[in-house]
Amino acid sequence: MKPKASLLLLTYNQESVIKEAALACLNQDYESLEIIFSDDASTDGTFSVLEKIAESYEGPHKIVVRRNRKNCGIGGHYNEAISASTGDIIITAAGDDISESTRVRQLIEAWESAGRTPDLISSHFVIIDSNGRKWDRVHTHDLGRASLSTWSKEHPFTVGATHAFTRRLIDEYGPLGADVWYEDPVILLRALMSGGAITVPQPLVQYRVGGSSQQPAFGSASALKNWHRTQSKRILAGITQMLSDASKRGHHGVVLNTLSDQKRKEEYIYSMIAEKTVLGRFKVLMARPDIPAGWKARKLLTFSFPSFAVNLKKAKSKLRRPRKYIGDIDVSLLDGTS
């Protein structure tokens, strides 16, 4: 019997691109498929588009359309959408990406070929820009070669928009923390501590760049500080979640040792921004001898004189083409025009 799969289309204020993403979900060629259109309290017409698409659908898939009463953020939205689903395998799709019609079937076939043991199935992807123009294929890491031991040395590159994971992974570790924003590394670590992970060596998702994955161009000193404050809070929430998950499997020490450097630096940034005076920030610098001095000093200057930092970034941006990153990949190089 084919496993039941739930495809979660997670949306928020994506009215201009949501129709293509939703139709790609409906076009999946897998038989036993439940599709959840889940909207995180969009303020534009995203949810109305989803409702109209679902009302006119006459195909074989089961469609559930739901909306959060208030915006929950990524972690909370994941929890709500997963709770509304019933599949043994949960496949995620972002509201601005496009899933290939064979995506669900190929992920399930790979899982079954591996004896239904892995808790995470990933794939490669193709980058598209805001207008849907294809750039190039991006190869994610072969997760079949990954383990907690290799993860502690080098985190495998994978993207959550290509992920499928088992319900037992949620049952074992529980829901994501409400403040978790970057769910990719959390789900990956959970899988590596449990049944493992595999990668389908084909691009099954068209991944759109230019949104929240790109660092903004700061227009003011307050914008720079607010962005860094928010990023540090999100990263620290993910680290807290991973440490909590690791404790459930007896791996807290390994994970803490691996993430300790990043944890210290993000805590330092958050403390720097919270201070209102240069003297206060200098005291934060002196209280953290466990962080490299040069790095600390640069952050002290950035957050003590943010207007200068903003102007410096603007000057640099005029000298080179703006970069766009996915993980550690500079995708602005992929079309050869940089």
N, C-alpha and C positions, 0 to 999 in steps of 0.2 A: 504494500500500500504506500502510495506516495505521501511524503510528509506534508503536513499543512503549513503553508507559508503565509506570513503577513508582511505586506509591503507598506511601509509607513512613509507617506509623503508629508514632510514637515514644512509648513509654510509660515511666512510672516512678511507682510507688505511687499509682495512680489507679483502684483497684478499684471505687470507688463510681460512677464515670462511664464506665469503659472499654467496657462493653458497648455503649452507645449510639454511641460513637465508632467502634468496630469494625464494627458493623452498617451504619453509614453508609458505610464504605469498601466493604463487600461489596455495597452497593446501587447502586454506580456503574453508569451505563448505557453505559460505554465498552467496546468489544469487546476490544481487545488489551491487557489490563491484568494486571499482576503486582502483588500486594499483599503487602507485607512487614510482618508484625506483629513489631516489634522492641522488646524490653523491656530496660531498663538495670538489670538485677539488682534488681528490686523486692523489698521485704521484706514486702509484703502479698500478697493473692491475685490481683494483676493478671495475672500470667503464666498462672495456672490458668484464669482466665476466657477469655483469648485462646486457649488450647489447646482448650478445650471448644467455643468458637465455630467454630474452624477444623475440628475433627473432625466437626461436624454440618453443615458447609457443603457444598452439592451444586450450586452455581452454576457459571457459566462461567469465573470468574477463577482464576488460579493463585495459591495461597496459600502463603506461606513464614512459618513461625513460628520465631523465634529469640530467644535470650536471652544477654546478656553475662554472663560468669562473674563479673565484678566490676563495680561501678558505674564508668562511664567519664566521666560528665558529658556535657554537651551536645555539645561538639566531638568527643570520642571516640566517642560514640554515633552521631552523624551518619556518621562515617567507617565504622564497622562496618556500619551499615544500608545505606549506599551500596555498600559492597563486596559485600554479599549480594544486591544488585539487578542487573538486566540491561537495564533500559529505556533508551531514548534520551532520554526526558524523565523527570525525577524530581520527583514531587509530594510535598510534606511535609504531614503531618497530626499535630497534637498529640493526646495521649491524652485530653485533656479537652475537645476541640473536636468539632464535628459538621460534616462536609462535606456539602454539598447533593448530591443524587444525580446532578446534571448537571455537577458540578465538573470532573472530569477531562476530559470531552468538550468542555466550553466552553473550557478552557485549551488543549487540543490544537488545536481549531478556530481559535482566535485565533493560535496559533503558525504553523499552516499558512497562514492568510490573510496572514501577514506574511512568507511565503516561507521559513519555518523559520530565519530569520536571528536573531531575538532569543535571548539566552541566559537570560533571566529573564521569566517570565510571572506577574503578580500579579493580585489582584482586590480588590474591596471586601469588607466583612464586616459581619455583624450581631453585636452584643454580646448575650451572655446572661449571667445571673448564676449563682451556684453551684447554684441550683435549676433552671436551664434556662429561666428567664423571659426572654423577649426584651425588649431595651431599645430599641435604635434602630440604624439603618444608619450605618456609618462609611465615608466615602469616603477611600480612599488617593489618593496623588498619581498623576497621569497619567504613567507612566514613559516613554511614548512621546515625551514632550517633554524627557526628562532626558538629560544627557550628562555626561561628566567635568567639562566646563566649568561647567555649571549646578550639579552636585554640589558643586563647590568653593566655591560661593557659598551654597547652601542645600541641606542634605540632604533628599531627598524622603522623605515619610512613607510607609512601607510596613511590613507586619508579616510576619515569616517564616512564620507559620502559614498564610498564604495563598499562599505561593510555590510555583512550579514552575520548575525550571531544567534546562539541558541537561547531559548527561554530559560533553560536551566541555569544559564549564566546570571540571569536576573534573579531567579529563585534562590540561588546560592548566596549571592552577595547583597541582594536587596536593590532598591531604587538608587538612582544617582542623587547626590546632594543637590539641593535646589540652586546653589551658587555655581555648580559645575558648568562651565561654558565649553571647554574643550573635552568632549567625551571620547575622542579617538584614543588617546593614550590610556584612558581609564579602562575602556573595553578591551583594548589589546592586552594590558597587563593582567586583567581578570582571566582572559583566555589562556595566556601563557602559564598562569598559576594553576590552571584546571586541565581542560582537555586538549589544549594546544590550538594552533591556528594554521591555515593554509591559504595559498594565493592561487587564484585562477589566472593563468598567464595570458589573458586577453583583455583588451580594454572594453569594459561593459558599461561605462558611464562617461557621458560628456560633461565635464566639470567646468562650470563657468567661473572665470576669475574677474576681479575688479570690484568685489563687494567687501564684506567684513574681513576677508582674509588678507586684505591689503592695508598696510599702515597708511593712515590718512595724511594729507598735507596740512600741517597745522597752521591755522590762520592767526593764532594768538598764543600768548604764554599760558593762559588759563586752559586753553584747549589741549596744549601739550601735557600739562600736569594732570588734567582730568583723564586723558587717554592712558597715560602711564599708570595712574592710580587704579583705573578700571582693569587694565591688563594684569597688573600685579595681583589684584584681588582674585581675578579669574584663575590665574596660574596657581596661586596658593590654594584655592578651593580644590583644584584638580589634584594637587599634591596631597592635601588632607584626605581626599577620597581614596587615593591610591594607598596611602599608609594605613587607612582603616581597612581596606580590602585585604592588604597584605597580612594584617594582624589575624584575620580570620583563617589564613592558611599557614600561619607560622613563619611568614617571610618578612616580618616587619623590619628586622635588622638589615637584610639585604637591600630592601627597597629604600629605606632611610639612608643608607650609605650611598646609594646611587643618586638619590635626589637631593642630598644635603647641600651641595654647592649651589644648585639652582634655588633651593628653598632659602638659603641665607641671603642670596642676592635679591630675591623678590621681597623678602622681609625688609631688607635694607632700603630698597626703593620706596616701599610703602611708608616706612618710617620717615624717610627724607621728605616726602611730599606732605606728610601730616604735620611736620614742623613748620612754624610760621616765620621763623627768623634764621638768619645765617648762623648765628651762634648755636641755636638749637640743632641745626643740621650738622654743624661741626661736632657737637657732642655725640650725635648719632654715629658719625664717622669714627670718632675716637673709641666708641664703645664696641666696635666690631673689628677687632684685630684678626678675626678669622676670615676676612675678605681681602683680596689683593689691594694694596694701597693705591696703585694707579687707577684701577677700575673705580674704587670708592671716590677718589678725588674727581674723576670726570663726572660722576653722577652728582657730586656736591655742587660742582660748577653749573651743571645743567639745570638743577632745580633751585639753585640760588639766583641764577641769572637766566631764567627761561626765555625772556625776550631775545637775548643774544643768541640762545640756542635755536630759536625759531628762525631768526634772520639768517643764521649760518646754514640751516637746512635749506632755506629758500635759495640762497646763493649757490649752494652745491647743486640743487636741482636744475638750475639754469645751465650748468656745465655738462650735464649728462642726462640721458633719457631716464625717466623715472623707472624704478625697478618694481616688479611684481613678484611676490614670493608665494610658493606653496611649500610649507615645511622649509627645507633648506634648498629648494630648487628655485633658481631665478628664471621664471617663465618668460620674462621679457627677452631672453636670449633664444627662445625656441623657434621664433620665426625668422631669425637671422638678420633682423633689421636694427639691432642695438649697436 
